[in-house]
Amino acid sequence: MTENKQFLEAQIREIYGRVIYTHKTHEKCADVLKTRYDWFKYSEIILSVVTTTSILVVLFGDGKSAQLVAAICSTVLLGLTLYSKDFNLLAIAERHKAAALDILEIREKLLSLLVDIRIGEESIMQLQERRDILNTDLVNTYRGAPKTINQAYDIASKALKENEEFTFTDAEIDKFLPLSLRRTQ
């Protein structure tokens, strides 16, 4: 491999690594936001039930404490409703999923580019042209993607570094391949 192709490969590897982190961060961000959305919805349901029950106790019985519970739950429920009206967590989570899928496509193309660099049949100019197209696609994808949250990055980092969510042994890959394509027996 020529020195110029080595430089190009080093740059593509760097981009590839960043793209892996970005992809995983968007996936985890979608998961975090979906969990928050679920938590809000369950909280709203529980607070509605407690509020309604407390009001019924007040109407059909005698309960100063039930009035207090109804007032507190109703106030908290109002706060949750006001907060969630401005932030559609489910829609934002879906945007993160879509961004992750777009980034996944670019990630796979970067991987193919790395393989093609190693094969060595394309000229440096052809490889640079493909890199530039992928960079443009990546920047456009980033522009349309929602902002991620620090919690999602921390979860993604742990998933990639500690849980090795993106790594496979030859034996693991071989399980999915026909015998003729396996590396291990």
C-alpha positions as CSV (number, residue, x, y, z in Angstrom):
1,M,0.0,0.0,0.0
2,T,1.4,3.4,-0.9
3,E,2.0,6.0,1.8
4,N,-0.8,8.2,0.4
5,K,-3.2,5.3,0.8
6,Q,-2.0,4.7,4.3
7,F,-2.8,8.4,5.1
8,L,-6.2,8.0,3.6
9,E,-6.9,4.8,5.4
10,A,-5.9,6.5,8.7
11,Q,-8.3,9.3,8.1
12,I,-11.1,7.0,7.1
13,R,-10.5,4.8,10.2
14,E,-10.7,8.0,12.4
15,I,-14.0,9.0,10.8
16,Y,-15.3,5.4,11.1
17,G,-14.5,5.4,14.8
18,R,-16.4,8.6,15.4
19,V,-19.3,7.4,13.3
20,I,-19.6,4.2,15.4
21,Y,-19.8,6.3,18.5
22,T,-22.3,8.7,17.0
23,H,-24.5,5.8,15.7
24,K,-24.5,4.1,19.1
25,T,-25.2,7.4,20.9
26,H,-28.3,8.1,18.8
27,E,-29.5,4.5,19.4
28,K,-29.0,4.9,23.2
29,C,-30.6,8.4,23.1
30,A,-33.7,7.0,21.5
31,D,-33.8,4.3,24.2
32,V,-33.4,6.8,27.0
33,L,-36.0,9.2,25.7
34,K,-38.5,6.3,25.1
35,T,-37.9,5.2,28.7
36,R,-38.6,8.8,29.9
37,Y,-41.7,8.9,27.8
38,D,-42.9,5.7,29.3
39,W,-42.2,6.9,32.8
40,F,-44.1,10.2,32.2
41,K,-47.1,8.3,30.8
42,Y,-47.2,5.8,33.7
43,S,-46.8,8.6,36.2
44,E,-49.7,10.5,34.5
45,I,-51.9,7.4,34.7
46,I,-51.0,6.8,38.4
47,L,-51.5,10.4,39.3
48,S,-54.9,10.5,37.5
49,V,-56.0,7.3,39.3
50,V,-55.0,8.7,42.7
51,T,-56.5,12.1,42.0
52,T,-59.8,10.6,40.8
53,T,-60.0,8.2,43.7
54,S,-59.3,11.0,46.2
55,I,-62.0,13.2,44.6
56,L,-64.5,10.3,44.9
57,V,-63.6,9.8,48.5
58,V,-64.2,13.5,49.1
59,L,-67.6,13.4,47.3
60,F,-68.9,10.2,48.9
61,G,-67.3,10.4,52.2
62,D,-65.5,12.6,54.6
63,G,-61.9,13.2,54.0
64,K,-59.7,16.2,54.5
65,S,-56.6,14.1,53.8
66,A,-58.2,12.9,50.6
67,Q,-58.6,16.6,49.5
68,L,-55.0,17.2,50.2
69,V,-53.9,14.1,48.3
70,A,-56.2,15.1,45.4
71,A,-54.7,18.6,45.3
72,I,-51.1,17.5,45.4
73,C,-51.6,14.8,42.8
74,S,-53.6,17.1,40.6
75,T,-50.8,19.8,40.8
76,V,-48.1,17.3,40.0
77,L,-50.1,15.9,37.1
78,L,-50.6,19.4,35.8
79,G,-46.8,20.0,36.0
80,L,-46.1,16.8,34.1
81,T,-48.7,17.6,31.5
82,L,-47.3,21.1,31.0
83,Y,-43.8,19.8,30.7
84,S,-44.7,17.0,28.3
85,K,-46.8,19.3,26.0
86,D,-43.6,21.2,25.0
87,F,-41.4,18.1,24.6
88,N,-42.8,15.2,22.6
89,L,-40.2,12.7,23.8
90,L,-41.6,9.9,21.7
91,A,-41.2,12.0,18.5
92,I,-37.7,13.0,19.4
93,A,-36.8,9.4,20.1
94,E,-38.1,8.4,16.7
95,R,-35.9,11.1,15.1
96,H,-32.9,9.6,17.0
97,K,-33.8,6.2,15.6
98,A,-34.0,7.6,12.1
99,A,-30.7,9.4,12.5
100,A,-29.1,6.2,13.8
101,L,-30.3,4.3,10.7
102,D,-28.9,7.0,8.4
103,I,-25.6,6.9,10.2
104,L,-25.6,3.1,10.1
105,E,-25.8,3.3,6.3
106,I,-22.8,5.7,6.2
107,R,-20.9,3.5,8.7
108,E,-21.3,0.5,6.4
109,K,-20.1,2.4,3.4
110,L,-17.1,3.6,5.3
111,L,-16.3,0.0,6.2
112,S,-16.5,-0.9,2.6
113,L,-14.2,1.9,1.7
114,L,-11.7,0.7,4.2
115,V,-11.9,-2.8,2.6
116,D,-11.5,-1.3,-0.9
117,I,-8.4,0.6,0.3
118,R,-6.8,-2.6,1.4
119,I,-7.8,-4.4,-1.8
120,G,-5.9,-1.7,-3.6
121,E,-7.6,-1.8,-7.0
122,E,-9.0,1.8,-6.9
123,S,-6.9,4.8,-7.5
124,I,-6.2,7.3,-4.7
125,M,-8.4,9.8,-6.6
126,Q,-11.4,7.4,-6.8
127,L,-11.0,6.6,-3.1
128,Q,-10.8,10.3,-2.2
129,E,-13.9,11.0,-4.2
130,R,-15.8,8.3,-2.4
131,R,-14.5,9.7,1.0
132,D,-15.7,13.2,0.0
133,I,-19.2,12.0,-0.9
134,L,-19.5,10.1,2.4
135,N,-18.3,13.1,4.3
136,T,-20.9,15.3,2.6
137,D,-23.6,12.6,3.4
138,L,-22.4,12.5,7.0
139,V,-22.5,16.2,7.5
140,N,-26.0,16.4,6.0
141,T,-27.1,13.6,8.3
142,Y,-25.6,15.3,11.3
143,R,-27.4,18.6,10.4
144,G,-30.8,16.8,10.4
145,A,-30.2,14.8,13.5
146,P,-31.5,15.9,16.9
147,K,-29.0,16.8,19.6
148,T,-27.9,13.9,21.8
149,I,-27.8,13.9,25.5
150,N,-24.7,13.3,27.7
151,Q,-26.4,10.3,29.4
152,A,-26.8,8.6,26.0
153,Y,-23.1,9.2,25.2
154,D,-22.1,7.7,28.5
155,I,-24.3,4.6,27.9
156,A,-23.0,4.3,24.4
157,S,-19.4,4.5,25.5
158,K,-20.0,1.8,28.1
159,A,-21.8,-0.4,25.6
160,L,-19.0,-0.1,23.1
161,K,-16.0,-0.3,25.5
162,E,-17.1,-2.6,28.2
163,N,-20.0,-4.6,26.8
164,E,-18.4,-4.8,23.4
165,E,-21.7,-4.3,21.6
166,F,-20.0,-3.8,18.3
167,T,-17.4,-6.5,18.4
168,F,-17.7,-10.2,17.4
169,T,-15.3,-13.1,17.6
170,D,-14.6,-15.2,14.5
171,A,-16.6,-18.0,16.2
172,E,-19.6,-15.7,16.7
173,I,-19.6,-14.6,13.1
174,D,-19.1,-18.1,11.9
175,K,-22.4,-19.2,13.5
176,F,-24.2,-17.1,11.0
177,L,-22.3,-18.2,7.9
178,P,-22.5,-21.4,5.8
179,L,-19.7,-23.9,6.5
180,S,-17.8,-22.9,3.3
181,L,-17.4,-19.3,4.6
182,R,-16.4,-20.1,8.1
183,R,-12.9,-19.3,9.5
184,T,-13.2,-21.6,12.5
185,Q,-14.4,-25.2,12.7
